[in-house]
């Protein structure tokens, strides 16, 4: 963490040797994933949020591969497939079995790409996000994501992913704000049916 703040963060904005330049390219690639990660919480419908999540899945898969975080890279690639499967849950309930078959793969990916603590937090974050995407109610979806994103934030601190940390912090803040806003906004009033109105007046 200290190395990231004192050496690698300045390298992101210019200068440095070949290693620092390569690290900077990896961070710039992660910016694409970061933008998607910052935008998806602003959408209101579950389907729109999932579609926008494809951007950070693919962007961070390449980003983590470049920074030497193989578990996170593989899990983000898997997450892109999972998003496509999750999209079908709302329209084809029978597709839930296909979605659930993806979950054991997370443990297998962690075992094959094991790098210690980063692998643990990446797998935990992915498992919780999987649980979130399984939900069809928007409020439960957002609430579960609030539990999952801190795991990814710890992982990104460990591997030095600045775009990942920014994306996670934004996601946590916006999801919390949207949940609070939805709880405080009064439900729209439904017009009274004509017969019910007449009965009330009489």
N, C-alpha and C positions, 0 to 999 in steps of 0.2 A: 504493500500500500504506500509506504514512504517513497519507494523507487518510482511508483507511478506518478506521485505528486511532484517530486523534485526533478525527475529526469524525463520520464516518458510524456507527461502532460505538456511540458514546454516543447518537446520534439514534435508534437502534433501540429504546432503552429509554425514550424520551420526549423531548418538546421538539423544537425546530427549526422551520425554515420549511417552506414548501410542498414544496420539493424534498426536504428531509430526511424529511418525512412520507411522501412518495411512495416514497422509497427504503426506508423502514421497512416499508411495506405489501408491497413486493416481497420483502423478507427474510422477512416473516411467511408469505407465500404459499410461499416456499421451505422453510419448516419442514415442510410436508406431504411434500414430496419428501425432505427430510432424514430424516424418521422411517422412510420406506420404505427409503432408502439405508442406514440403520443396522441395520435388521431383517433384510434378506434374507440376509446372510452366515451368520446363525444357523441357517438351515434346512439340513437334511441332504441332501434330494434335489434333483436338478437342476431338476425340474419346479416344485417349490415355490419355489426361489430365483428362477426366471424369472417366475413369477406375481407374486411380491412386488415384483419389479423394475418392474412396470408402474406402481406408485405413484410412485417417483422419476422415471420417464420423463415422466409426465404433469405431475407437480408442478413439476419443474424446467423443462419446456418453457415453462410460463406464467411461472415465476420469471425465467428468463433473458430472456424477451421484455420483462418489466417493467424489468429493470436495463440494457437496451440491449446485450444480447449475442446478436445475431440468429443467428450460426452455431450456438451452443449450443442456442438455442431450437428451431431447425429440426431439428437432429440429435437432440434428445431426443424430438421428435414422431416422427421417423423411427424412433427406437429402440423406441418403443411398438409400431409395426408389425413391427419386427424380432423383438421378443420373441414376438409371436404366431406368426411364422414359425418361430422357433427351437423353440417348443413342439412343433411337428409333426415335427421332425427325429428325435426318439426313436422315433416310431411309423411314420412314412412316410419311409424313406431317400430315395425319389425326390424328396421335397420340398426336398432340398439345393440343387437348381438354382434353385428359386424364391428360396431364402434368399440364395444367392450373387449373384443379380441386384440385390439391395439395395446391395451393396458399392460399385459404381461411382457410385451416387447420392451417397455421402459426399463424393467429390471435387467433384461438381457443386454440392452445397450449399455447400461451402467457397468455391468460386469466386463463386457468386452473392451470398453474404452476407459477403464478405471484409472483415475489420476488422483485419488484421495478425496479430500473435502470438497473440491469443486464438483466432482462427480456426484457426491451425496446431495448437495444443494440443488444441482441441476435436475437430478432425478426427482427430488422432492417437489420442486417447483413444477416440473412437467406433470407429475402425478396429480397435483392439486388443480392445475389448469385443465387437465383431462376431466376431472370431476366437475369443474365449472362448465366446460363446454357440453357436458352431458345434460346440464339443466336446460329446461325449456322456458322457465320463468326468468325474466330479465333481472329482477331484484336478487334472486338467488345466484344467478350467473355472476353479477357484479360482486356480491358479497364473498363468494368463493374465490374470485380473482384477487380480492383484497388480502386473502390469506396466502395465496400462491406467489404474488409478486415479491414480497419480502425475501422469499427463498432465492428467487432469481437475483435480487439485489445483492445478497451476500455472495452468491456465486460470482457475480460480475465484479464485485470488489476484489475477490480473490484472484481473478484472472486479469484484472486491470482493464475492463471494458467500460470506457467512459460513455459511449452511446447506450450501452445496456443499462447503466446506472441511471442515466437521465430518463430513459424510456420507462424504467420501473418506477421512479419517483413520480413522474407525470401520471402514470397509470394509477398509482395508489391515490394520489391527490384527487384526480378527476373522478375516479370511481366513487370515492367517499363523498365527494361533493354531489354527484348525480344521485346517489342513494339518499342523501339527506334532502335534496331538493324534491325528489319524487315523494318522500314521506310527508313533506310540509305542504306540497301543492294540493289544494282541495280537489276532489273528484268532480268532473263536469256534471252539472245538473241535467237530468233527463226530463224532457217536456212531459207533462202529464197527459195521459191518453184522454180523448174527448169524453168517453163515458165515465171515466174516473173523475174528471173535472166536474161534469154535470152532477154526479152523485155527491161530490163534496159540497157543491153550491146549494144543493137541495137539503 
